[in-house]
Amino acid sequence: MPYFDVASAAPLHPVARQALLASLDEGWADPARLYREGRRARLLLDAAREAAAEAVGCRPDELVFTPSGTHAVHSAVAGALAGRRRVGGHLVVSAVEHSSVLHAAESHAAAGGSVSTVAVSRTGAVSAADWARALRPDTALACLQSANHEVGTVQPVAEVAEVCAAAGVPLLVDAAQSLPWEKVPEGWSLAAASAHKWGGPPGVGLLAVRKGVRFSPQGPADERESGRVPGFPNLPAVVAAAASLRAVRAEAQEEARRLRVLVDRLRRRVARLVPDVEVVGDPDRRLPHLVTFSCLYVDGETLLHELDRAGFSVSSGSSCTSSTLTPSHVLRAMGVLSEGNVRVSLPTGTTAAEVNAFLEVLPGVVAGVRERLGVPTEPVAEPVAETVEVDAVGLRCPQPVIELARAIGGVRVGGVVTVLSDDEVARLDIPAWCSLRGHAYLGEAPVPGSRAAAYRVRRTV
């Protein structure tokens, strides 16, 4: 059963398993103690730190191990902001950062700080020019992921780092998705990552802070890990994380070439095999193992369940798989279709046969879901009306768009369909539908006395 969701968590690497088992026998003692068991544990910890620092591209004394990648991000944001509080309380983030960064930004804003969010293009990338405009004299910290966790787009970290350096602002890079493939691009001030993204054990994160960066650890003081991470380290897990990172990076170049060919095949053939699909993310500046696409007229939760039944484990940023019924903040920021969203992230060792099997199954699964939802395949009425109003209030993704597709055939070319909907996702998916089908989106307006909005679409073809 192919597992295609390593962007969430990678299976434990064989090297990690071996190192974990070995260090359970050798690394149980307190590495701060001077007796032989403690010295042995300290040697293991130091070796792990050196290996991890080499992979990140920093000095060993700049890197500490944390209980998770999220912990590393929160510690980095809080420590850097506190260390530069005299400069100001302004934080800059991109609109597509991981939720750990955005949650840290929300906490900062709730405590009285200010946050600026840099928009992204339709491919999910920021521009250095937009980033420069967001920086202010009171900017204390900027945060930019190295590559996006949902669509795979690689950010222009080096260019943004130059902008930040010119302004004297430290840059925190969330390198969770890219670190298995390469070092963090030059110019960063702080970096964070998570071991379970590259096949290390869960519960281990990395936090690197360059020498010279003003950093004030928050919380009670502790003598361990340079005073930045309190508590006794999970040394066996740390050793396994560092060993697996070194192993993954040793094979990264060859594996990246191989997986990029498979992902290119997915990007091309999904668009050909499945009608009304949008492949999202940058086609060139992207991670080698990840592809994301969205299917019109599809319930995302049902689609994922059907693919799971067919033997494929994939992920989604669709609102239809979320209890909040709101689309992924990444897809929303990009302005792309969110319904029926599928993220495929291939693990090391994925074969062409497994990818081909997925491509054979996908069209039938999507068609089956659409059939059950009653998606029209032919116009349902003669195009005689100038305007049509569709009441989709109370309907949830993807039904408002399905109702729009039914109605558009009933108006003349140049006519207008108005969709009334209280589904938050309609605000994203109706414009995306227009872009995919070649119709003109005229905008939205509130419906008086209702939580619904009126979305207007002009038929152009």
Phi, psi and omega in degrees: 000108184296133176257114185241049181218046180287345174295336174275308180197132180269146175301151181300125181291143179306323178295322178296319179298314180297315181294323180297314181295319181293319184283345173297328179276327187256341189245031183274342186278169179283116182291353177272354183270157186264349178287170193299322179296321177293319178296322179296317178296322180295322176299319178296316180296317180295319179295320178295320180295318179297318180295316180293319180297321178298319180292323180286322184098045180217177176281149179302325182281002174264354188243137174231157176262139182238168181289349178188168174294321178298318177299320179297317180296311181299318179295320181295313181296311182295317182292319180290318179296319179293322181293336182243029183297334179289334178289318182156183182240031182263132180240137178244131178225161172273160182289348185244019178298159174300153183301332179298321177291315182294324176294320176297322178294320178297318179296319179297317179294321180295333180272004177108357178281173178242147183228132171247136181249125181270125181290164180237164176283178179295342176271353176097013183253147172274166172245147179298327180294316178297323180296317180299322180291335181280337182286144181228167177301334180261015179287122181265333185201147172235144182233128178215127176291152177283326178207146186282138185283343183256325183241353174085358181297131178272129182275154179281068187299315183299318179293317179293323178298322177297318179298315180295318180298320179296330180268357181072030182250126176291146181245122173267125179250120171277104186256023185303319185275331186265339187300327175298342186256329184195167176294160176294133179305151184297154174104352182284157177252322176225149179218148179223151179201172185224130188294328184289353176281340181243013178098010170277173179288149175294157179092017176226126174236167177239138172227121178243132179232117181298145173301137180097346177279127178292121186215127181235099181305138181260154182098179180300145180291147178211142184280349184277157176045055177058024180077008185260340181225110181284155172099167181286128183287147173279081191299315177303319179292322178297315179298317180294322179296314181293319181296318181289326177297316178298318181293317181295318181291331179296330181254005189296318185296312180293318181292324178298318178298317183292315182289329179298324177297318180292320179291322175301320178297317178298315182299318181288312191279330175300316181295331180275323188276332185246117178294151175055056178233145177239118175274124189248166183094163181290129182288342184244305180276083186209164173295149186284345191245006192232137174218142180230138177216157180234139184248125176298150172062031183232135172281115186300320182294316178297320181299315180294322178296319180293320177294323177296319178296329179278356175104014184237125179263109180230173182241178183205148170254014182288143176296334183289352176252011185242140178292342180275347181058028173244144184289163174309136179296334178291309180296323179295317180295327180282339182074029181254169179300136179249334184291145180062034183281137178228128173249123177248119176233115192275132176281163174305135179092357178302137183259161175298326179297322179292319178294318179297322178296320177297316180295330177288325184278322191303310183302318180293323179295313180297316180298321180295318179294317179297320180297318181293331179275355178075037180291128181292139176256341178228157175305137184267355180205159175290139182284085184244337187275154173270326178221147176221137175248130182248122178268101179249019179296131182093346179272146182245160180315131006259017188299320179302321179289324177297318178295323176297317179297324177293321188280333189296331179287349181267000177246153177292162171298127187099346178284168186236134172252130176250124180253121175267121183212141173252014178275122182303328184289336180301329180299333179263317191279332178292314174299322179295321177299316179300318180296319181290322186264358175082021177260167185261124176272122186263355177111184182229159176214146179293150175264117183305135177073017183216159174275357183277164173235155178255119181255126185251132182229129176262129176286127182242349180226000000 
